[in-house]
Amino acid sequence: MQKFLRNFDLGIFLPTLVLIVVGLFAVYSATYLTSSSYFSKQLIYAFLGIVLIISIVLIPYKIIYEFSYLLYVLSLLLLLLVFFMGVKGFGAERWLAIGPLRLQPSEFAKIATVLAVARYLSQNDRSINEWKHLAVVFLMILIPFILIAKQPDLGTSLVFLALIIPMLYMAGISWFFLFVITTPIVTMIVAFNLYAFMGWILLISIVLILARQKGIVKFGVFVMHIAVGAVTPVLWKTLRPYQQQRILTFLQPEKDPRGAGYQIIQSKVAIGSGGVWGKGFLQGSQSHLNFLPAHHTDFIFSVIGEEQGFVGIVLILMVFVFLFLYLLYLSNQVKSSYARLSLVGLMTILLFHTLINIAMTIGLAPVTGLPLPFLSYGGSFLLTSCLLIGITMNFSKNRYHI
């Protein structure tokens, strides 16, 4: 018992526990006037999540490593199963019903993908600066990305794209490969303006001329950017109307204050009305009077901002920042390259969710439906977040032995 407690990383567990407890209070405050079942369910999931963390810490490290590929394949099968047996909700098939439980396979797929990619990249005979290995990594990430985007769940699918850069950087990718991977994002943004697109292509051409790469490689990268620019307007048209509206609303929410821009405007009002110290626990008018939709799930941060004010928000952000920095520190402490890459990928999942959710509530990002880790209501997401934390604590326990 003493050995277990000595290896039990409180640097990860305590911030997680604080966030879970804060989330329980926030969910209770957001829903106590409408239904007590939300809080009671979240309380049960929180208890199960803590048990799950402790259980994962006790599992031998080699089991996580050996089952990485199997978990990845299982996650893909579950994602495929959603299309045949999925439960619909808000126009999307994202859940599998197992008795009274509704599970979201896409949440589990994030963790499974990180572990599988980390195992592939950690092999000694594989260099990420070889095209064939880079292609395999992209394929491993794009398969679940496409399956989830087809549900449709564009917000969750974007998490998989966010994993690419940090994990490849940690694996030692060269600047040119990093350039090839990241620049298409800018190409997609500028593709809607001809002059901006032409200027960007000129800059790309200069970089390619200066790069020490084979001519065929340079030509291929150049053609890729032209193709991305041509395809982007077509891809825009393939988005669902509500997805297009979310992006347009993010740019100018005031143009549709009673429609698509309503959530963002009400969220800003809720956070702004909290002032420095907040209105107090159970005193949030925006959420209690149902002015703010989805206040117990996607917009739980707005509830906290209204009731706890600027001070409460800063304290919550400090806990998140500490957790992220500690996981990053831990990734440089472990001896295993597999554990190092996994820790970076798992941290990226939490970081991306946190940044996008908070940015969404204050109008700096489109409404994507990404919940806030440990705080938003939702059993599947809370359990998978706890599973993620359990894995990081397992790696921490074995940091000097793997």
Secondary structure, DSSP 8 states (H G I E B T S, - for coil): -HHHHHTS-HHHHHHHHHHHHHHHHHHHHHHTTT-THHHHHHHHHHHHHHHHHHHHHHS-HHHHHHTHHHHHHHHHHHHHHHHHHEEEETTEEEEEEETTEEE-HHHHHHHHHHHHHHHHHT-TT--TTSHHHHHHHHHHHHHHHHHHHTTT-HHHHHHHHHHHHHHHHHTT--HHHHHHHHHHHHHHHHTTSHHHHHHHHHHHHHHHHHS-S-HHHHHHHHHHHHHHHHHHHHHHHHS-HHHHHHHHHHH-GGGSTTTTTHHHHHHHHHHHHTTTT-S-TT--HHHHTT-STTTTTTTHHHHHHHHHHHHHHHHHHHHHHHHHHHHHHHHTT-S-HHHHHHHHHHHHHHHHHHHHHHHHHTTSS-------TTTSS-HHHHHHHHHHHHHHHHHHHTTTT-
